[in-house]
Amino acid sequence: MTDSEKEELQEILDSIKTELRQFKKERSELIPILQMIQERFQYLPPEALALVASHVGIAPAEVYGVATFYNQFRFHPPGKHPVKVCLGTACHVKGGDIILENFERKLEIAEGETTADKEFSIERVACVGCCALAPVALMGETVHGNMAPSKVEGLILRIEVEKERARREEEKQDKNA
Amino acid sequence: MRETMPSKQFETLYADAKRIYADARQKPGPKIFVGLATCGIASGALETKQAFEEALAEQRLDAQIFTVGCGGHCYAEPVVVIDHPESGFPPIFYPNVSPGKAKMLTKLFLVEGDPRFEHLLGATIENELIPSVMTFSRFNMEERVITAMCGQVDPERIHDYVALGGYRALDRALQSNPDDIVSEIRLSGLRGRGGAGFPTGEKWELARRAGATTKYLICNADEGDPGAYMDRTIIESNPHQVLEGMAICAFAAGIEKAIVYVRAEYPLAVKTIEKAIQEANQLNLLGEDILGSGFNFSIEVFQGSGAFVCGEESALIQSIQGSRGMPRHRPPFPVEKGLWGQPTIINNVKTLASVPPIIAKGAGWFQSIGTAQSPGTAVFSVVGDVVHPGLVEIPMGATLRTLIYDICGGIPNKKAFKAAQIGGPSGGCLSKDFLDTPIDFDSLADAGAMMGSGGLVVMSEDSCVVDVSRYFLDFTQKESCGKCTFCRIGTHHLLKMLERMTKGKGQAEDLSLLKSLSQDVQRGSLCGLGKTAPNPILTSLQYFEDEYQAHVMEKRCPGLTCRELTAFYIDLKKCARGCDACVGSCPTDAIFTTSTRKKGIDQELCVKCGECAEACPPEYDAVERVSPVSLVPIIEKPKTKQ
């Protein structure tokens, strides 16, 4: 862990400590607390689970047990552009797994992982509820329907092009300044 | 139930709501209704709405935009209804309105008065100018009880619902004897819409007679089936009908506290129901001393964290109490010992949404819909290979043929029907012999399937039932909570066997093993998840044994779906010399040029995604898929000059 990462984590833990004050010290608050942390930071840092355990008054192992039981909770920070591939029934019938495979191949990571530059992550989700558009993938919050392997390439390319454009803009501004 | 007069407080409320509703909707000028549930938003309804706003500003038009929920017409999203009285046309239903279309309609219809016949689906009411959508079977063969107001009302405006007759049933109930309400529900024959079909009146009766002072009501909206989304749509489109049903249930059973258990993966549903509860509280339709009756009732929202097993009631309770959602042995049933050890009623969204119409129109009316043993309606989300997928509400007892062919338009591309997977991961896979089976709790159970969640996946001849069984087993195996050995390990081995088959590594004895292990998992599991997980296998084995045989014995996939058992090749007789259409579409650069300047596929590199078949111009249609793999002709790849 680099120093800046350590600092970042400390900041997260500090703000969780403040947030925790709003919650009663009861077992029934456990899942709402975990949901709050995930909503704010997109994942549950292992160190945070210990904080939650001492707040609710149960063993950290128990908190870990609950957190890992539910699909909603994530233990690694997602990429800047999280890719979610729908593998609901309709998407499966129309070839959702081929879309997932294409993302994995293009980004060179497996489902559940984040790229080394922290730009992309891939997750599978069970039905986002637009079965008429199957197969479906989400890029961030945007839903892309009727996906095809060539569209996978296009989506990733679009983000890379935008990134490149932003970088050039910046360069230009630096030169002007 | 005895006839009652509306209470004074409700009369005032109703008059207010009616005025507010009329003020908004009867203003002169055009009105645009945009469907904004999750499915609409996913199809770009927000962009469409924005395009309307911009176009209206550009044209300096004074028109109103209303947001409504979803009417279930997923195939037509984003759906827009435009009511432009000055044009002389009735309100018109437009399907698939893209932002560009929105701008065009604003200019041509709203300004110039031309409704653009080529873009409309029909008028929403009977008239002499434009055929009404009600003449289409997709609209007129439905019987809407639960989703009657979905797509009509703005889910974030309680006044819409009250003005159209909402909460009147609650007012009536509050002036009646709770016993009468329970017996009315009993008489109506309403059965739980969560899947099992337990008589709702009986459940309420048990809770009513339970002596405890604190009792709970839980509305189960933990819709985990990966292909069913009716509960979400109902909550997003008309949350108040569910809340009203909850309040009536609570009054009848003597309950003061309730929880709506919604999946956290449904952020819009969570937001909508929270807003609805807040609005109902403000109007005293929830909270203390509701409508002056002395009855107190509060509702909270709990977000489920995405575990399929939490749809099972004892697991759901565990998760509210902050534990892992693992089912426990029943009895005691939750209605005796539920949340925090107190009597608890757990009803599905659709069950509760059926209650207000029953109280308003009477048990006899409800009995007249559907069949004697399963009165009322069923809501299905029909997906897969159908022309018009979406949410459909039909009277119980309608046949699969009506649902698939008449209402949803049949199978696209003139393909033949192969199977219908009904009831999601717990349901069964039915062959075409069952197309005329009535859809109700008992007929489906007799066929080995179940009503389940109400997901219906239609499969054409191009899909593989073995692959679909594998898909569902993959799901249930991941979602098994791990408590019972047979469910935890049994489903794992069932999945492994199915995976072997779809990869062409199946062995002859796998078929009998598959069947006996499935039966053991059913017997050895505590809760519904394990008991029903083998259903997809058992039903498909029974009705499609030849497909399993083909996979195991011939290494052939009749549906041309399993990737290891099929291969693509390019028919050199059809391939056009010099055409490069497929080359760019291939994600792995598997397509090469042959010595005759036609194309071939490198089988080593091919991942069988089917993109080249899509890319090949229809006039050539040269890409073929075959099974087993040995049928692929060998096409020489010229050596590249290095």
Interface residues (C-beta under 8 A of the other chain):
Chain A: E26 R27 S28 E29 L30 I31 P32 L34 Q35 V56 G65 V66 F69 Y70 N71 Q72 F73 L87 G88 T89 A90 H92 V93 K94 G95 I98 E101 N102 R105 K106 V125 A126 C127 V128 G129 C130 C131 A132 L133 A134 V136 V143 G145 A148 P149 S150 V152 E153
Chain B: T38 C39 I41 A42 S43 C74 Y75 E77 G224 D225 P226 G227 A228 Y229 R232 T233 A264 E265 Y266 F302 Q303 S305 G306 A307 S319 I320 Q321 G322 S323 R324 G325 S381 V383 G384 D385 P389 G390 Q421 G424 G455 V457 M459 S463 V468 Y471 F472 F475 C481 G584 S585 P587 T588 V607 C609 G610 E611 E614
